[in-house]
């Protein structure tokens, strides 16, 4: 996480105002990138020393330090074999302990024992140390715009690491956020205050915990780039900065580097079902991650909505219950029981020994093994339509 000394912000009342990078910073960011490129092939400590020096014309010194911190990650040092460096040191120090000859002679003796040239031995003597690694250019060239967005992301994540609580209102693509929160162990509640309101995630911040705050803070920071895939979002965090309680707010359109596109499917089973049903039922749309459904004050996120193109009344929600922990399955089924959805199809892995009382009373249950039978799903839908 970003050290406190690199956080660039001001305050307005009780609000945090991050000093984001913009287009005006691009010229000197270009110069900073060019400086880093000059050190490709040289030792990492040389690059770090240069990046600590001011650029001319000098930008905001604090911003330059933050940008340099982010840029160093892109120009990762290439580590030599640790075992080889240790072997060289053992040979050199062993030769020195057995002889009082001048240093050059000892180096020559140690190099000969390893079948190396003396200069190669000295170059590799400490090559396993971080500062001695060889600077390597990024696989893809980094532009001033990308560096600015990455620095803004690091700044936002650094501020969130000082949060006590976080609330995120999100419209569209809420599921990737909820999925990340659950998989990374964030303490998170999801609800929707009103029928037409945005989904709301309420998350405890790292400062609300007593241990493992570093891991938790990283997991929380990973939410920020995922937000960019939402149609609209607003993040509000109560932070403690320099002993003061301040509020950070991030919104759609803030210049923050986005994550890679979230996975479209959680599992191979879901991907196969979507493909099989779309091929089999050509008059139906398969909608991945539809709008959430209410279960009291909580929200549930079905995997699919199956919607008939010519009849909007023929719409089903489908959830594939695969390999999850017993506790997770119990919570999921309890939410679906509370929701009481009549148009719900639950596809449950046969390996899950769910008793009838565990399952929602109104749901239609299909068991599957390794692959959900799309024909069986279509048959169930048609049978229900004919029955009514």
Secondary structure, 3 states (H helix, E strand, C coil): CCCHHHCCEEEECCEEEECCCCHHHHHHHHHHHHHHHHCCCCEHHHHHHHHCCCCCCCCCHHHHHHHHHHHHHHCCEECCCHHHHHHHHHHHHHHHHHCCCCHHHHHHHHHHHHCCCHHHHHHHCCCCCHHHCEECCCCCCCCHHHHHHHHHHHHHHHHHCCEEEEEEEEECCHHHHHHHHHHCCCCEEEECCCCCCCEEEEEECHHHCCCCHHHHHHHHHHHHHHHCCCCEEEEEEEEEECCEEEEEEEECCCCCCCCCCCCCCCCHHHHHHHHHHHHHCCCEEEEECCCCEEECCEEECCCEEEEECCCCCCEEEEEEECCCCHHHHHHHHHHHHHHCCCCEEEEEECCCCCCHHHCCCCCEEEEECCCCCHHHHHHHHHHHHHHC
